[in-house]
Amino acid sequence: METVELSQQQSARMAELPEDYRVVGVDHSAPLVRKPTGQILRIQQNGRLTAATIAATRRLATTSPLGD
């Protein structure tokens, strides 16, 4: 997984996430997190959570070393 520098808003959002949300990748400069339901979310620069694009989800599926 590549290393990215998070904005203050992204860092704050990540600190607020429930423990069962997992960081599973990066889409450009935005971390991707997986909800317990399996939905992949993107943490935007402003800290907002949005659904990951289909392309980002597909890239994640093809590069993820874990099947979780």
PyMOL Python script that loads the backbone (N, CA, C, O; Angstrom):
from pymol import cmd

cmd.read_pdbstr("""\
ATOM      1  N   MET A   1       0.852  -1.168   0.000  1.00  0.00           N
ATOM      2  CA  MET A   1       0.000   0.000   0.000  1.00  0.00           C
ATOM      3  C   MET A   1       0.900   1.233   0.000  1.00  0.00           C
ATOM      4  O   MET A   1       1.875   1.295   0.749  1.00  0.00           O
ATOM      5  N   GLU A   2       0.576   2.192  -0.825  1.00  0.00           N
ATOM      6  CA  GLU A   2       1.386   3.405  -0.892  1.00  0.00           C
ATOM      7  C   GLU A   2       1.141   4.291   0.321  1.00  0.00           C
ATOM      8  O   GLU A   2       0.105   4.185   0.977  1.00  0.00           O
ATOM      9  N   THR A   3       2.085   5.153   0.610  1.00  0.00           N
ATOM     10  CA  THR A   3       1.964   6.088   1.720  1.00  0.00           C
ATOM     11  C   THR A   3       1.478   7.426   1.176  1.00  0.00           C
ATOM     12  O   THR A   3       1.997   7.927   0.179  1.00  0.00           O
ATOM     13  N   VAL A   4       0.483   7.995   1.835  1.00  0.00           N
ATOM     14  CA  VAL A   4      -0.016   9.310   1.440  1.00  0.00           C
ATOM     15  C   VAL A   4      -0.069  10.211   2.663  1.00  0.00           C
ATOM     16  O   VAL A   4      -0.236   9.744   3.790  1.00  0.00           O
ATOM     17  N   GLU A   5       0.074  11.496   2.425  1.00  0.00           N
ATOM     18  CA  GLU A   5      -0.052  12.463   3.509  1.00  0.00           C
ATOM     19  C   GLU A   5      -1.514  12.883   3.597  1.00  0.00           C
ATOM     20  O   GLU A   5      -2.097  13.348   2.619  1.00  0.00           O
ATOM     21  N   LEU A   6      -2.092  12.714   4.771  1.00  0.00           N
ATOM     22  CA  LEU A   6      -3.503  13.038   4.965  1.00  0.00           C
ATOM     23  C   LEU A   6      -3.679  14.500   5.330  1.00  0.00           C
ATOM     24  O   LEU A   6      -2.820  15.106   5.971  1.00  0.00           O
ATOM     25  N   SER A   7      -4.806  15.053   4.912  1.00  0.00           N
ATOM     26  CA  SER A   7      -5.164  16.405   5.344  1.00  0.00           C
ATOM     27  C   SER A   7      -5.606  16.325   6.807  1.00  0.00           C
ATOM     28  O   SER A   7      -5.874  15.236   7.316  1.00  0.00           O
ATOM     29  N   GLN A   8      -5.681  17.448   7.465  1.00  0.00           N
ATOM     30  CA  GLN A   8      -6.146  17.477   8.857  1.00  0.00           C
ATOM     31  C   GLN A   8      -7.568  16.930   8.960  1.00  0.00           C
ATOM     32  O   GLN A   8      -7.909  16.237   9.918  1.00  0.00           O
ATOM     33  N   GLN A   9      -8.388  17.249   7.966  1.00  0.00           N
ATOM     34  CA  GLN A   9      -9.772  16.778   7.972  1.00  0.00           C
ATOM     35  C   GLN A   9      -9.838  15.260   7.799  1.00  0.00           C
ATOM     36  O   GLN A   9     -10.646  14.597   8.448  1.00  0.00           O
ATOM     37  N   GLN A  10      -8.994  14.712   6.928  1.00  0.00           N
ATOM     38  CA  GLN A  10      -8.959  13.268   6.740  1.00  0.00           C
ATOM     39  C   GLN A  10      -8.498  12.570   8.020  1.00  0.00           C
ATOM     40  O   GLN A  10      -9.068  11.554   8.418  1.00  0.00           O
ATOM     41  N   SER A  11      -7.477  13.111   8.654  1.00  0.00           N
ATOM     42  CA  SER A  11      -6.981  12.536   9.902  1.00  0.00           C
ATOM     43  C   SER A  11      -8.054  12.556  10.979  1.00  0.00           C
ATOM     44  O   SER A  11      -8.229  11.582  11.711  1.00  0.00           O
ATOM     45  N   ALA A  12      -8.772  13.670  11.073  1.00  0.00           N
ATOM     46  CA  ALA A  12      -9.834  13.780  12.069  1.00  0.00           C
ATOM     47  C   ALA A  12     -10.938  12.762  11.790  1.00  0.00           C
ATOM     48  O   ALA A  12     -11.446  12.129  12.716  1.00  0.00           O
ATOM     49  N   ARG A  13     -11.310  12.603  10.524  1.00  0.00           N
ATOM     50  CA  ARG A  13     -12.353  11.631  10.157  1.00  0.00           C
ATOM     51  C   ARG A  13     -11.908  10.214  10.501  1.00  0.00           C
ATOM     52  O   ARG A  13     -12.690   9.430  11.040  1.00  0.00           O
ATOM     53  N   MET A  14     -10.653   9.881  10.191  1.00  0.00           N
ATOM     54  CA  MET A  14     -10.168   8.534  10.486  1.00  0.00           C
ATOM     55  C   MET A  14     -10.190   8.262  11.987  1.00  0.00           C
ATOM     56  O   MET A  14     -10.484   7.145  12.411  1.00  0.00           O
ATOM     57  N   ALA A  15      -9.884   9.268  12.786  1.00  0.00           N
ATOM     58  CA  ALA A  15      -9.904   9.105  14.244  1.00  0.00           C
ATOM     59  C   ALA A  15     -11.321   8.859  14.756  1.00  0.00           C
ATOM     60  O   ALA A  15     -11.499   8.228  15.798  1.00  0.00           O
ATOM     61  N   GLU A  16     -12.329   9.350  14.037  1.00  0.00           N
ATOM     62  CA  GLU A  16     -13.725   9.208  14.445  1.00  0.00           C
ATOM     63  C   GLU A  16     -14.368   7.908  13.986  1.00  0.00           C
ATOM     64  O   GLU A  16     -15.442   7.549  14.468  1.00  0.00           O
ATOM     65  N   LEU A  17     -13.728   7.197  13.064  1.00  0.00           N
ATOM     66  CA  LEU A  17     -14.335   5.988  12.514  1.00  0.00           C
ATOM     67  C   LEU A  17     -14.466   4.907  13.580  1.00  0.00           C
ATOM     68  O   LEU A  17     -13.600   4.781  14.446  1.00  0.00           O
ATOM     69  N   PRO A  18     -15.534   4.133  13.523  1.00  0.00           N
ATOM     70  CA  PRO A  18     -15.675   3.005  14.452  1.00  0.00           C
ATOM     71  C   PRO A  18     -14.535   2.003  14.249  1.00  0.00           C
ATOM     72  O   PRO A  18     -13.925   1.954  13.180  1.00  0.00           O
ATOM     73  N   GLU A  19     -14.259   1.220  15.267  1.00  0.00           N
ATOM     74  CA  GLU A  19     -13.147   0.260  15.211  1.00  0.00           C
ATOM     75  C   GLU A  19     -13.310  -0.795  14.131  1.00  0.00           C
ATOM     76  O   GLU A  19     -12.322  -1.351  13.651  1.00  0.00           O
ATOM     77  N   ASP A  20     -14.556  -1.077  13.742  1.00  0.00           N
ATOM     78  CA  ASP A  20     -14.762  -2.144  12.754  1.00  0.00           C
ATOM     79  C   ASP A  20     -14.656  -1.665  11.309  1.00  0.00           C
ATOM     80  O   ASP A  20     -14.903  -2.446  10.390  1.00  0.00           O
ATOM     81  N   TYR A  21     -14.296  -0.404  11.086  1.00  0.00           N
ATOM     82  CA  TYR A  21     -13.980   0.092   9.747  1.00  0.00           C
ATOM     83  C   TYR A  21     -12.494  -0.149   9.519  1.00  0.00           C
ATOM     84  O   TYR A  21     -11.681   0.126  10.401  1.00  0.00           O
ATOM     85  N   ARG A  22     -12.131  -0.662   8.342  1.00  0.00           N
ATOM     86  CA  ARG A  22     -10.736  -0.980   8.045  1.00  0.00           C
ATOM     87  C   ARG A  22     -10.234  -0.162   6.860  1.00  0.00           C
ATOM     88  O   ARG A  22     -10.925  -0.027   5.850  1.00  0.00           O
ATOM     89  N   VAL A  23      -9.029   0.380   6.993  1.00  0.00           N
ATOM     90  CA  VAL A  23      -8.380   1.036   5.860  1.00  0.00           C
ATOM     91  C   VAL A  23      -7.883  -0.078   4.943  1.00  0.00           C
ATOM     92  O   VAL A  23      -7.131  -0.956   5.365  1.00  0.00           O
ATOM     93  N   VAL A  24      -8.315  -0.029   3.681  1.00  0.00           N
ATOM     94  CA  VAL A  24      -7.994  -1.119   2.758  1.00  0.00           C
ATOM     95  C   VAL A  24      -7.232  -0.669   1.520  1.00  0.00           C
ATOM     96  O   VAL A  24      -6.847  -1.506   0.704  1.00  0.00           O
ATOM     97  N   GLY A  25      -7.006   0.625   1.358  1.00  0.00           N
ATOM     98  CA  GLY A  25      -6.283   1.089   0.184  1.00  0.00           C
ATOM     99  C   GLY A  25      -6.281   2.595   0.078  1.00  0.00           C
ATOM    100  O   GLY A  25      -6.695   3.311   0.990  1.00  0.00           O
ATOM    101  N   VAL A  26      -5.800   3.057  -1.070  1.00  0.00           N
ATOM    102  CA  VAL A  26      -5.712   4.490  -1.354  1.00  0.00           C
ATOM    103  C   VAL A  26      -6.156   4.711  -2.793  1.00  0.00           C
ATOM    104  O   VAL A  26      -5.776   3.960  -3.691  1.00  0.00           O
ATOM    105  N   ASP A  27      -6.960   5.742  -3.006  1.00  0.00           N
ATOM    106  CA  ASP A  27      -7.379   6.147  -4.348  1.00  0.00           C
ATOM    107  C   ASP A  27      -6.890   7.566  -4.552  1.00  0.00           C
ATOM    108  O   ASP A  27      -7.467   8.518  -4.026  1.00  0.00           O
ATOM    109  N   HIS A  28      -5.825   7.699  -5.315  1.00  0.00           N
ATOM    110  CA  HIS A  28      -5.125   8.974  -5.485  1.00  0.00           C
ATOM    111  C   HIS A  28      -4.655   9.416  -4.108  1.00  0.00           C
ATOM    112  O   HIS A  28      -3.801   8.737  -3.538  1.00  0.00           O
ATOM    113  N   SER A  29      -5.142  10.485  -3.545  1.00  0.00           N
ATOM    114  CA  SER A  29      -4.688  10.915  -2.214  1.00  0.00           C
ATOM    115  C   SER A  29      -5.760  10.680  -1.154  1.00  0.00           C
ATOM    116  O   SER A  29      -5.723  11.294  -0.088  1.00  0.00           O
ATOM    117  N   ALA A  30      -6.703   9.807  -1.437  1.00  0.00           N
ATOM    118  CA  ALA A  30      -7.796   9.563  -0.494  1.00  0.00           C
ATOM    119  C   ALA A  30      -7.770   8.121   0.020  1.00  0.00           C
ATOM    120  O   ALA A  30      -7.762   7.177  -0.771  1.00  0.00           O
ATOM    121  N   PRO A  31      -7.758   7.954   1.337  1.00  0.00           N
ATOM    122  CA  PRO A  31      -7.820   6.599   1.895  1.00  0.00           C
ATOM    123  C   PRO A  31      -9.159   5.940   1.575  1.00  0.00           C
ATOM    124  O   PRO A  31     -10.191   6.606   1.495  1.00  0.00           O
ATOM    125  N   LEU A  32      -9.125   4.634   1.398  1.00  0.00           N
ATOM    126  CA  LEU A  32     -10.339   3.843   1.186  1.00  0.00           C
ATOM    127  C   LEU A  32     -10.558   3.008   2.435  1.00  0.00           C
ATOM    128  O   LEU A  32      -9.632   2.364   2.929  1.00  0.00           O
ATOM    129  N   VAL A  33     -11.776   3.019   2.943  1.00  0.00           N
ATOM    130  CA  VAL A  33     -12.111   2.229   4.117  1.00  0.00           C
ATOM    131  C   VAL A  33     -13.265   1.297   3.793  1.00  0.00           C
ATOM    132  O   VAL A  33     -14.138   1.618   2.987  1.00  0.00           O
ATOM    133  N   ARG A  34     -13.253   0.136   4.439  1.00  0.00           N
ATOM    134  CA  ARG A  34     -14.334  -0.838   4.240  1.00  0.00           C
ATOM    135  C   ARG A  34     -15.194  -0.868   5.492  1.00  0.00           C
ATOM    136  O   ARG A  34     -14.707  -1.073   6.604  1.00  0.00           O
ATOM    137  N   LYS A  35     -16.500  -0.655   5.278  1.00  0.00           N
ATOM    138  CA  LYS A  35     -17.462  -0.768   6.365  1.00  0.00           C
ATOM    139  C   LYS A  35     -17.668  -2.248   6.682  1.00  0.00           C
ATOM    140  O   LYS A  35     -17.328  -3.099   5.860  1.00  0.00           O
ATOM    141  N   PRO A  36     -18.210  -2.571   7.844  1.00  0.00           N
ATOM    142  CA  PRO A  36     -18.492  -3.969   8.168  1.00  0.00           C
ATOM    143  C   PRO A  36     -19.438  -4.633   7.157  1.00  0.00           C
ATOM    144  O   PRO A  36     -19.432  -5.855   7.012  1.00  0.00           O
ATOM    145  N   THR A  37     -20.234  -3.841   6.473  1.00  0.00           N
ATOM    146  CA  THR A  37     -21.150  -4.376   5.467  1.00  0.00           C
ATOM    147  C   THR A  37     -20.447  -4.743   4.174  1.00  0.00           C
ATOM    148  O   THR A  37     -21.033  -5.391   3.306  1.00  0.00           O
ATOM    149  N   GLY A  38     -19.180  -4.329   4.041  1.00  0.00           N
ATOM    150  CA  GLY A  38     -18.420  -4.597   2.824  1.00  0.00           C
ATOM    151  C   GLY A  38     -18.339  -3.405   1.886  1.00  0.00           C
ATOM    152  O   GLY A  38     -17.552  -3.420   0.940  1.00  0.00           O
ATOM    153  N   GLN A  39     -19.137  -2.375   2.129  1.00  0.00           N
ATOM    154  CA  GLN A  39     -19.107  -1.189   1.271  1.00  0.00           C
ATOM    155  C   GLN A  39     -17.774  -0.472   1.424  1.00  0.00           C
ATOM    156  O   GLN A  39     -17.266  -0.316   2.534  1.00  0.00           O
ATOM    157  N   ILE A  40     -17.207  -0.035   0.291  1.00  0.00           N
ATOM    158  CA  ILE A  40     -15.946   0.704   0.280  1.00  0.00           C
ATOM    159  C   ILE A  40     -16.259   2.199   0.213  1.00  0.00           C
ATOM    160  O   ILE A  40     -17.015   2.650  -0.648  1.00  0.00           O
ATOM    161  N   LEU A  41     -15.670   2.952   1.129  1.00  0.00           N
ATOM    162  CA  LEU A  41     -15.851   4.399   1.186  1.00  0.00           C
ATOM    163  C   LEU A  41     -14.516   5.090   0.990  1.00  0.00           C
ATOM    164  O   LEU A  41     -13.461   4.539   1.303  1.00  0.00           O
ATOM    165  N   ARG A  42     -14.580   6.303   0.468  1.00  0.00           N
ATOM    166  CA  ARG A  42     -13.409   7.134   0.226  1.00  0.00           C
ATOM    167  C   ARG A  42     -13.473   8.312   1.187  1.00  0.00           C
ATOM    168  O   ARG A  42     -14.528   8.926   1.341  1.00  0.00           O
ATOM    169  N   ILE A  43     -12.354   8.635   1.837  1.00  0.00           N
ATOM    170  CA  ILE A  43     -12.308   9.808   2.712  1.00  0.00           C
ATOM    171  C   ILE A  43     -11.726  10.955   1.900  1.00  0.00           C
ATOM    172  O   ILE A  43     -10.529  10.982   1.615  1.00  0.00           O
ATOM    173  N   GLN A  44     -12.574  11.895   1.534  1.00  0.00           N
ATOM    174  CA  GLN A  44     -12.156  13.020   0.699  1.00  0.00           C
ATOM    175  C   GLN A  44     -11.224  13.945   1.473  1.00  0.00           C
ATOM    176  O   GLN A  44     -11.106  13.837   2.694  1.00  0.00           O
ATOM    177  N   GLN A  45     -10.560  14.856   0.759  1.00  0.00           N
ATOM    178  CA  GLN A  45      -9.647  15.818   1.378  1.00  0.00           C
ATOM    179  C   GLN A  45     -10.316  16.635   2.480  1.00  0.00           C
ATOM    180  O   GLN A  45      -9.675  17.008   3.463  1.00  0.00           O
ATOM    181  N   ASN A  46     -11.621  16.911   2.309  1.00  0.00           N
ATOM    182  CA  ASN A  46     -12.338  17.710   3.303  1.00  0.00           C
ATOM    183  C   ASN A  46     -12.875  16.860   4.458  1.00  0.00           C
ATOM    184  O   ASN A  46     -13.563  17.378   5.337  1.00  0.00           O
ATOM    185  N   GLY A  47     -12.565  15.551   4.461  1.00  0.00           N
ATOM    186  CA  GLY A  47     -12.964  14.671   5.543  1.00  0.00           C
ATOM    187  C   GLY A  47     -14.297  13.970   5.339  1.00  0.00           C
ATOM    188  O   GLY A  47     -14.689  13.129   6.149  1.00  0.00           O
ATOM    189  N   ARG A  48     -14.990  14.306   4.273  1.00  0.00           N
ATOM    190  CA  ARG A  48     -16.290  13.671   4.036  1.00  0.00           C
ATOM    191  C   ARG A  48     -16.109  12.254   3.504  1.00  0.00           C
ATOM    192  O   ARG A  48     -15.180  11.962   2.751  1.00  0.00           O
ATOM    193  N   LEU A  49     -17.023  11.385   3.919  1.00  0.00           N
ATOM    194  CA  LEU A  49     -17.047  10.018   3.413  1.00  0.00           C
ATOM    195  C   LEU A  49     -17.953   9.958   2.201  1.00  0.00           C
ATOM    196  O   LEU A  49     -19.084  10.443   2.238  1.00  0.00           O
ATOM    197  N   THR A  50     -17.459   9.365   1.131  1.00  0.00           N
ATOM    198  CA  THR A  50     -18.273   9.169  -0.067  1.00  0.00           C
ATOM    199  C   THR A  50     -18.066   7.746  -0.556  1.00  0.00           C
ATOM    200  O   THR A  50     -17.048   7.121  -0.259  1.00  0.00           O
ATOM    201  N   ALA A  51     -19.014   7.249  -1.292  1.00  0.00           N
ATOM    202  CA  ALA A  51     -18.871   5.910  -1.869  1.00  0.00           C
ATOM    203  C   ALA A  51     -17.692   5.932  -2.845  1.00  0.00           C
ATOM    204  O   ALA A  51     -17.537   6.875  -3.621  1.00  0.00           O
ATOM    205  N   ALA A  52     -16.876   4.901  -2.801  1.00  0.00           N
ATOM    206  CA  ALA A  52     -15.746   4.801  -3.730  1.00  0.00           C
ATOM    207  C   ALA A  52     -16.273   4.572  -5.138  1.00  0.00           C
ATOM    208  O   ALA A  52     -17.332   3.974  -5.331  1.00  0.00           O
ATOM    209  N   THR A  53     -15.531   5.049  -6.102  1.00  0.00           N
ATOM    210  CA  THR A  53     -15.925   4.838  -7.494  1.00  0.00           C
ATOM    211  C   THR A  53     -15.805   3.357  -7.840  1.00  0.00           C
ATOM    212  O   THR A  53     -15.092   2.608  -7.174  1.00  0.00           O
ATOM    213  N   ILE A  54     -16.497   2.958  -8.866  1.00  0.00           N
ATOM    214  CA  ILE A  54     -16.416   1.569  -9.327  1.00  0.00           C
ATOM    215  C   ILE A  54     -14.979   1.243  -9.724  1.00  0.00           C
ATOM    216  O   ILE A  54     -14.482   0.155  -9.431  1.00  0.00           O
ATOM    217  N   ALA A  55     -14.316   2.178 -10.387  1.00  0.00           N
ATOM    218  CA  ALA A  55     -12.929   1.948 -10.823  1.00  0.00           C
ATOM    219  C   ALA A  55     -12.010   1.734  -9.622  1.00  0.00           C
ATOM    220  O   ALA A  55     -11.172   0.832  -9.643  1.00  0.00           O
ATOM    221  N   ALA A  56     -12.155   2.546  -8.580  1.00  0.00           N
ATOM    222  CA  ALA A  56     -11.322   2.395  -7.385  1.00  0.00           C
ATOM    223  C   ALA A  56     -11.590   1.063  -6.703  1.00  0.00           C
ATOM    224  O   ALA A  56     -10.662   0.395  -6.247  1.00  0.00           O
ATOM    225  N   THR A  57     -12.844   0.681  -6.635  1.00  0.00           N
ATOM    226  CA  THR A  57     -13.211  -0.594  -6.026  1.00  0.00           C
ATOM    227  C   THR A  57     -12.627  -1.757  -6.815  1.00  0.00           C
ATOM    228  O   THR A  57     -12.145  -2.724  -6.225  1.00  0.00           O
ATOM    229  N   ARG A  58     -12.663  -1.675  -8.130  1.00  0.00           N
ATOM    230  CA  ARG A  58     -12.084  -2.732  -8.971  1.00  0.00           C
ATOM    231  C   ARG A  58     -10.573  -2.804  -8.814  1.00  0.00           C
ATOM    232  O   ARG A  58     -10.009  -3.894  -8.715  1.00  0.00           O
ATOM    233  N   ARG A  59      -9.908  -1.636  -8.790  1.00  0.00           N
ATOM    234  CA  ARG A  59      -8.450  -1.629  -8.595  1.00  0.00           C
ATOM    235  C   ARG A  59      -8.103  -2.267  -7.259  1.00  0.00           C
ATOM    236  O   ARG A  59      -7.154  -3.045  -7.159  1.00  0.00           O
ATOM    237  N   LEU A  60      -8.866  -1.938  -6.252  1.00  0.00           N
ATOM    238  CA  LEU A  60      -8.637  -2.491  -4.924  1.00  0.00           C
ATOM    239  C   LEU A  60      -8.799  -4.006  -4.951  1.00  0.00           C
ATOM    240  O   LEU A  60      -8.002  -4.728  -4.353  1.00  0.00           O
ATOM    241  N   ALA A  61      -9.808  -4.480  -5.629  1.00  0.00           N
ATOM    242  CA  ALA A  61     -10.073  -5.930  -5.702  1.00  0.00           C
ATOM    243  C   ALA A  61      -8.937  -6.672  -6.406  1.00  0.00           C
ATOM    244  O   ALA A  61      -8.627  -7.812  -6.059  1.00  0.00           O
ATOM    245  N   THR A  62      -8.317  -6.023  -7.397  1.00  0.00           N
ATOM    246  CA  THR A  62      -7.250  -6.702  -8.144  1.00  0.00           C
ATOM    247  C   THR A  62      -5.900  -6.583  -7.479  1.00  0.00           C
ATOM    248  O   THR A  62      -4.995  -7.353  -7.799  1.00  0.00           O
ATOM    249  N   THR A  63      -5.728  -5.635  -6.554  1.00  0.00           N
ATOM    250  CA  THR A  63      -4.430  -5.444  -5.915  1.00  0.00           C
ATOM    251  C   THR A  63      -4.406  -5.863  -4.463  1.00  0.00           C
ATOM    252  O   THR A  63      -3.329  -5.951  -3.874  1.00  0.00           O
ATOM    253  N   SER A  64      -5.545  -6.122  -3.868  1.00  0.00           N
ATOM    254  CA  SER A  64      -5.602  -6.466  -2.447  1.00  0.00           C
ATOM    255  C   SER A  64      -5.001  -7.841  -2.201  1.00  0.00           C
ATOM    256  O   SER A  64      -5.445  -8.828  -2.787  1.00  0.00           O
ATOM    257  N   PRO A  65      -3.970  -7.913  -1.316  1.00  0.00           N
ATOM    258  CA  PRO A  65      -3.365  -9.206  -1.028  1.00  0.00           C
ATOM    259  C   PRO A  65      -4.237 -10.059  -0.109  1.00  0.00           C
ATOM    260  O   PRO A  65      -4.063 -11.275  -0.028  1.00  0.00           O
ATOM    261  N   LEU A  66      -5.167  -9.417   0.573  1.00  0.00           N
ATOM    262  CA  LEU A  66      -6.049 -10.121   1.493  1.00  0.00           C
ATOM    263  C   LEU A  66      -7.416 -10.277   0.895  1.00  0.00           C
ATOM    264  O   LEU A  66      -7.872  -9.404   0.156  1.00  0.00           O
ATOM    265  N   GLY A  67      -8.066 -11.342   1.187  1.00  0.00           N
ATOM    266  CA  GLY A  67      -9.405 -11.571   0.663  1.00  0.00           C
ATOM    267  C   GLY A  67     -10.483 -11.074   1.587  1.00  0.00           C
ATOM    268  O   GLY A  67     -11.642 -11.461   1.435  1.00  0.00           O
ATOM    269  N   ASP A  68     -10.141 -10.214   2.560  1.00  0.00           N
ATOM    270  CA  ASP A  68     -11.163  -9.781   3.508  1.00  0.00           C
ATOM    271  C   ASP A  68     -11.924  -8.657   2.996  1.00  0.00           C
ATOM    272  O   ASP A  68     -12.829  -8.165   3.670  1.00  0.00           O
TER     273      ASP A  68
END
""", "prot")
cmd.dss("prot")
cmd.show_as("cartoon", "prot")
cmd.util.cbc("prot")
cmd.orient("prot")
